[in-house]
Amino acid sequence: MPTEREGHASVNGAIEVLKFEDGTAVGRTPGIANGRPVSDPRQLRILELRYGIIRAQALTPRESAAFIEHLLGET
């Protein structure tokens, strides 16, 4: 995530979602249910939407590599 993006969909912590072969899923994040695992479809959908926003805001792999190289050059 670019450092100039102070507010983003995962600013409160990591998002974890596990999807199983039988179609069920469980997820968690500090911002929902105080980090406890959730399986409610509505809450899981919120996690999936936040993840999609994060992906849209994040740097591309090429931009990430250039950003890391830039940071290494500053140290």
C-alpha positions as CSV (number, residue, x, y, z in Angstrom):
1,M,0.0,0.0,0.0
2,P,1.4,3.4,-0.9
3,T,2.6,5.2,2.2
4,E,0.8,8.4,1.2
5,R,-2.6,6.6,1.5
6,E,-3.2,7.1,5.2
7,G,-6.8,6.0,5.0
8,H,-7.5,2.7,3.4
9,A,-9.8,-0.3,3.8
10,S,-7.4,-2.2,6.0
11,V,-6.2,0.6,8.2
12,N,-7.5,-1.2,11.3
13,G,-5.6,-4.4,10.6
14,A,-5.3,-7.5,8.5
15,I,-8.2,-9.2,6.8
16,E,-8.4,-12.9,6.8
17,V,-11.0,-15.0,4.9
18,L,-10.9,-18.8,4.6
19,K,-13.2,-20.4,2.0
20,F,-13.8,-24.2,2.2
21,E,-14.6,-26.7,-0.5
22,D,-18.2,-27.1,0.8
23,G,-18.9,-23.4,0.1
24,T,-18.7,-22.2,3.7
25,A,-16.3,-19.5,4.8
26,V,-15.0,-17.9,7.9
27,G,-13.2,-14.6,8.3
28,R,-11.9,-12.1,10.8
29,T,-10.5,-8.6,11.1
30,P,-10.0,-6.3,14.1
31,G,-12.7,-3.9,12.7
32,I,-15.5,-6.5,12.8
33,A,-16.7,-8.4,15.9
34,N,-13.5,-7.3,17.7
35,G,-11.4,-9.7,15.7
36,R,-13.4,-12.8,16.5
37,P,-14.1,-15.2,13.6
38,V,-17.3,-14.5,11.7
39,S,-19.3,-16.7,9.3
40,D,-22.3,-14.5,8.8
41,P,-22.7,-14.0,5.0
42,R,-23.2,-10.2,5.4
43,Q,-20.1,-9.8,7.5
44,L,-18.1,-12.0,5.1
45,R,-19.2,-9.9,2.2
46,I,-18.0,-6.7,4.0
47,L,-14.6,-8.4,4.4
48,E,-14.5,-9.3,0.7
49,L,-15.5,-5.8,-0.4
50,R,-12.8,-4.3,1.8
51,Y,-10.2,-6.7,0.3
52,G,-11.3,-5.6,-3.1
53,I,-10.8,-2.0,-2.2
54,I,-7.3,-2.7,-0.8
55,R,-6.4,-4.4,-4.1
56,A,-7.6,-1.4,-6.0
57,Q,-5.6,1.0,-3.9
58,A,-2.4,-1.0,-3.7
59,L,0.6,-0.7,-5.9
60,T,1.1,-3.0,-8.9
61,P,3.8,-5.6,-8.6
62,R,6.1,-3.4,-10.8
63,E,5.3,-0.3,-8.7
64,S,6.0,-2.2,-5.5
65,A,9.4,-3.3,-6.8
66,A,10.3,0.2,-7.8
67,F,9.1,1.6,-4.4
68,I,11.2,-1.0,-2.5
69,E,14.2,-0.2,-4.6
70,H,13.7,3.5,-3.9
71,L,13.5,2.8,-0.2
72,L,16.7,0.6,-0.3
73,G,18.5,3.4,-2.0
74,E,17.7,5.8,0.8
75,T,19.2,3.6,3.5
